[in-house]
């Protein structure tokens, strides 16, 4: 029995899942002490067992006389308040305590002088790296990654003369990289094989000594603040296989010496400030290269037209390089490609047919933000396709059955959705379908039942008609955007089954009927609801007040009547701090990790704008241009996180509530064209962030309160009342000038003619007919306009470092 138990533990790594189950039972019965009777035991792996109650047993484990390797990864181990006394002559060589709950390095480790490998990654280590590592002089492998270490590396770490693998990645180390490299060069210049300090707070420049580590095979410094050029001594690292300095601030050129690195397999220079021209000489000897990532630099690639690369890459990411205008022909020779990103690379012309037939292993293809044209019949890509912002035409392409993300936004695809939605063979869930800003027509087909798993559906800005199909409500979407189509009818009851909805945008259509009350008690996760510019009627349902996550509510430009519910004070996301979100839809695969920011078209501050990267900062309520009656509820004043409130062009009466002045973060407030009376509350002096304000065409009286903001607006914000005081140029505001919205509570046109206004109107009409009107009536102009806006927005987004 003794021999069988010993053999069982030695082979534990082979039968891990079975052994963990048995060992958990043993631990609960406190019967592990027999392990120490195995005098010849050399290897023990209890990874994934729950040992948090076995502290006493662990104290003895370090003392086992013959144990060479001990693996206790993910065992729920925690700090032991009582120190463990360990014999310094211990035989333990390899110790793995990764993925536990240590907040500090167990002091007992430093008595194990024979250790060659220590793995403490994935714990909760805080503060500085302890100075005691000098006691373990034979250490070859040290992994402290994925912790919260936040001090410079101690000098003791640089006295480890046998160190081969050092991993300090994903910490908070704030130190000059040049000092680290110089210190390492003094202790382990000839033995260091792997250095990983990615995702810290390192700064400074890379020094020439980097090229002196002759055995260095793996170097990762990604995700820091390292600046300056890449030293030419890099070309002397003859053993280098992996080089990643992405997401830094490196500048200068792409060094020609990279072409000397014959062993190089992975090269990642992405998201830096490199510039200049790259030629085929840069890759002349890179015969083993399988990963080439250098996106988001200002590089121009100008190989000979007949160039055949010496490598066969699996991953190529050259986003924002200048590769055009002709599509790069050298890609035709990459037969092993699974990931290709040449987005925003200046490519134009018809997409070559050979590209999508190039590899049967394509997982991810990103050709977005180019000027590619032509039709696409079939997308032979298994996971992710991003073709947004090109000029592709024709019907929607057929797709691979396992495709998960299809992004065709901002193109010229036309025709119906039926073939893609109803006749596609699916072997897995499609998670994202984005075909907004195209020329799609016809009805949305009612055959979504085999699209279960779809989380994001965006069909805005097309020519779709008909009603929302019932089967669409069974998908349990996160995002549904049908804005600016020609759809009509009442909202289907099945839409209330999409209980995971976060964003619902049905604005600028012809939907009718009442706003469904079920939206309030069924769609409890809703954060953005826009039903703007439709034909909804009836009252605002009280149950909308149950949407405690709601941040943006837009019911403007409908035929909604009745009073504004007082229960809006229950919208806690607009009333409480700390509810800011980042609206991103993220995808990941084996070789990619990308996201795009969700967009919303909002009418704020008197104009219509697309909000994307800052969408999570916006809180807004808009009820403008309806038939709402009664008073403005004072309860709205409790929504202190609200940034925009628009109730203009209604039939509201009574005084403006003083409580509105409590909304100190308010940036846009429009109460114009109602029948409000009384004075502007003195509490409005507290609204220090106002940059859009309009109370015109009411029955307001009295003096305008004095404040920095209220006096910064012109006469137009106050006209049509009986107000006086700055900023009005006269003692009292001019008599009310009726407007053209009598049906919504405004006044009829006066008899006096102000020829200045007439000339302004005539000038506007001429300008509108010559420039603005074609944007509405000529589709090609409109698409070009939106494409330019998207391009500018994306440039800004990338400059903030959010685009993946």
Secondary structure, 3 states (H helix, E strand, C coil): CHHHHHHHHHCCCCCHHHHHHHHHHHHHCCCCHHHHHCCCCCEEECCCCCCCCCHHHHHHHCCCCCCCEEECCCCCCECCCCCCCCCCCCCCCEEECCCCECCCCCHHHHHCCCCCEEECCCCCCEECCCHHHHHCCCCCEEECCCCEECCCCCHHHHHCCCCCEEECCCCCCCCEHHHHHHHHHHHCCCCCCEEECCCCCCECECCHHHHHCCCCCEEECCCCCCEECCCHHHHHCCCCCEEECCCCEEEECCCHHHHHCCCCCEEECCCCEEEEEECHHHHCCCCCCCEEECCCCEEEECCCCCCCCCCCCCEEECCCCECCCCCCHHHHHCCCCCEEECCCCCCEEECCCCCCCCCCCCCEEECCCCEEEECCCEECCCCEEECCCCEEEECCCEECCCCCEEECCCCEEEECCHHHHHCCCCCCCCCEEECCCCEEEEECCCCCHHHCCCCEEECCCCEEEECCCHHHHHHCCCEEECCCCEEEECCCHHHHHCCCCCEEECCCCEEEEECCCHHHHHCCCCCEEECCCCEEECECCHHHHHCCCCCEEECCCCCCEEECCHHHHHCHHHCCCCCCCCCEEEEECCCCEEEEECCEEEEECCEEEEECCCHHHCCEEECCCCEEEEECCHHHHHCCCCCEEECCCCEEEEECCHHHHHCCCCCEEECCCCEEEECCCHHHHHCCCCCEEECCCCEEEEECCCCCCHHHCCHHHCCCCEEECCCCCCCCCCCCCCCCCHHHCCCCCCCCCCHHHHHHHHHHHHHHHHHHHHHHHCHHHHHHHHHHHHHHHHHHHHHCCCCC
